[in-house]
Amino acid sequence: MPEAEAFRALFAGVDQLAPGTPEITRRIGKLCKLDKESVVLDLGCGAGRSSLLWAEEFRSRVFAVDVDSDCVGRLQEAARKRGLEDRIHTAIEEMQTYHYQDEEVDAVLSEGSIYLMGFENAARHYRQDLRWGGHFAATHLTYVGDVRPEVRAFWDAEGGPYCTMEENLSLLRQAKYWPVHHEVLPEEAWRAYYAPIVARIPALRERFAGDAEGLGALDRFAREASLQLDGGGWKEAAYVLYVARKM
């Protein structure tokens, strides 16, 4: 399918697949009180940008889950090169059905992937994997303040509809979590995500010249980046970090 091929080419080999920065990943580790005794699930780990940091800086034992075997393979190679094979373990599985069987974990974390199963569904599904007082933390697209109709329409069509911060915090409480922290990710988190991908688009336009579906996929991503950065959409359709404790 040309559209799918264009998206694969756009994201091939990319380490960062959602808005974020190393400092935000580090803050998640601190807020969730990770240490060398912690057992962590990283849902939708991608190539393991977050897993590697939590294993390397906090010495936590990380179980990284993703359905993309290429991304998981890259994480395994990076872990080997950094001497983290004993700290990072992987599973090629759908997060919608995965459960960690060996023991209760200290934290269930996901940077930018929780939309794949829905915020509330993920919180409820993985509650049974968490020890009492363990942390659930995720970054997730959220409507903040007065959202312009064009911004809402775009994102409702891209995996939406999405909730407000207040609605997501209420969902966490209903799922028997106690929210302990939430914050809107800064513009730099979006620029770190978009910059290397948008830079590929001119060359990919040449590759997909004459392919309407492929060019349409590239145009859609370019519109998204422009809406969020040039149009200031990142303040309205924001990425928000949520951290909550299991009650």
N, C-alpha and C positions, 0 to 999 in steps of 0.2 A: 504494500500500500504506500503510494508516494508520500502522503502526509506523514505516516509513521516513520518512513525512511528519513524524511527531512528532520524530524524531531530527534531521531537517533543520532544523526550526523551533528546536530546542533549541540547535543549534550555528551557526545562520545568522549570519554577520557576526562570529563570535568570532575574536579574533586568537590566543589561546593554546589549543591543542587537546590539550595533554598537560601533566603536571606539569613545572614548571621555573621559573626566575627569570632575569632578565637577568645576574645575577652568575654563575650556572652556565653560561650561554651564553658569557659573557666568559671564564670559566675554561677552557672547551673550546678557545677560540681560543688562549689562552696555552699550554695543555698541548700543543697541536698545532703550536705555533710559527708561527702565521699571521702574515703580513706582506703588504706591498704586492705582493710577487712571487708570492704563493701562489695556486694554482688549487684551488678547493674545490667538491665536489659536496655539495649539501644535499638529502638524500633525504626525500620526503614533507614538503616545505617548508611546506605549508599556505599561510597568508597572509603568510609570510615573516618572522616575528618574528626568527628566528635569522639568516637570510640578511642582513637589513638591518643587524643589529648587526655581523656579521663584515665586511660590505662597508664600513660607515661607520667603525667604530672601528679595524679592522685594515687597511683599504684592500685587502682581498683581492678577487680576481675570483671571484665565486660563480656556479655553475650550479645553479639551483634546479629541482627536479623534483617534480611532483605531478600526479595524475590529475584533480584538481578544477579545472576551468577558472575557476570563480568565484573561488576562492582565489588562483589564479595571476594573474588579472586584478587583484585587490586588491594583490598584491605589485608588479605592474608599475606601478600607479598610485602606490603609496607610494614606489617607487624613483624615479619621475619627479619627485615632489614634493620629494624629498631630494637630487636631483641625482646619483643613483647609477645612471643608466641604463647607463653605461659599465662599471660594476662588477658588475651583476646581470643575468644572462641566464636565461631560463626555458624549460622544456620541459614540455608537457602530455603526460605519458607514465606508464605503469605502472613503478614502480621494479623490479618483478620482471624486466623485460626490457630496461630502459634500460642503455646503455653510452655513456660519453663517448668520442667517436671521435677528437678532434683531437690529443690529447697525453695523457701520463700526468699525473695530478693529484697534488697534495700532500696532500690530505685528503679522505676520504669521511666525512661527518658526518650524523647523524640524531638529532633530539631527539623521541622519543616515537612514531616511525612505523615502526621496524624490525620490529615485530611483524607487519606486513602481509605480509612475506615470510619471517619467521623469522630469529632472530639468527644462527644458523650459516649459513643459506643466503645471507644478506646479506653476511656476512664473506667467504665464499668467492666469491660472484658478483662482488663489486666489487674483489677483490684484483687482478684483471688491469688495473683502471683506475688503480691506485696506483703511483707511482714507488717504487723501492727506498728503504726507510726512511720512506715516507709514513705518515700516520696514519689509522686507522679509529677513529671514536668514535661512541658511541651511548648514549642513555639507554633503559633497557628494564626492564619489570617483572620482578622477580626475587624468589624466595622466600629469606627471610633468617631464620636461627635456627629456633626452634620455631614453626611455623605452625599456628594453630588450624584444626581441620577445616572450620569454617564459612567461614573466609577462603579456604582452599585450594579448597573446593568452588565458591565463587562465582567465583574467577578461573579455575579450570580450565574452567568453562562459558563464560567470556568470553575466548576466544582461546587458552586454555591447551591442554595443561599447560605450565607455565613451569618454568624450571630454577633451581637455586641459584647463588649467586655462584661457588662453586668449580667447578661444572659449566660455567658460561659462560666462565670463565677457561681451563678446559681445552679448550673448543671453539675458543677463539681460538688457543691454542698448536697444536692439531691443524691449524688452517687456515693455519699458518705466520705467525702474528703473535707479537710479543713484548709482553705486557701491561705497560704502564708506569704505569697509574693506575686505581683504581676507588674509588668512594665512593657511599654511600647518600644520596639527595637528602633534604633536611630537610622537616619538616611544612609549612613555609611554601610549598614548591614545589607541594604538593598543594592548599593553600588558594588559592593564586594561580590555579590551574586551575579548581577547583570553584566558587569564590564567584560569578563573574558568570553561570555557567550555571545553578546551583541557584536563583539569584534570579529566573530566568525561569519556573520551574516553576509557581508559583501562577497566573499569567496563562495559561499554556499548558493547565493543567487546565481552565480555563473554555472555552478554544477547542476542546479535544477532549472536552468533556463528552458522555457518551453513546457515545463511541467506545472500546470496550474495548481494542482493540489499541494505540491511541494513548496511552491512559492507562496501559496496562501498560508501554509504553516509558519514559514519564516516571517511573513508580514504580520501575522497575529502575535508572534513573540515580540517583534519590534514594536508593535503598538502597545503591548503590555508594558515594556520597559519605558517607553516614552510617557505613557499615562502615569506610571508610578514615580518616575524621576522628574522629567521635564514638567509634567502636569501636577506634581505634588500629591499624587494619589496615595503615596506611602503613608501620609498622615491620616487618611480616611479609611482606606483598605489596608490597615496596618498589620504588621506581624507583632504579635504580643507573646511574651513569655509568661506562662502560668506555672506556678509551683504550688503544690498542695500535698498535705500529709494525709495518709489513710487514718480514718478515725475508727 
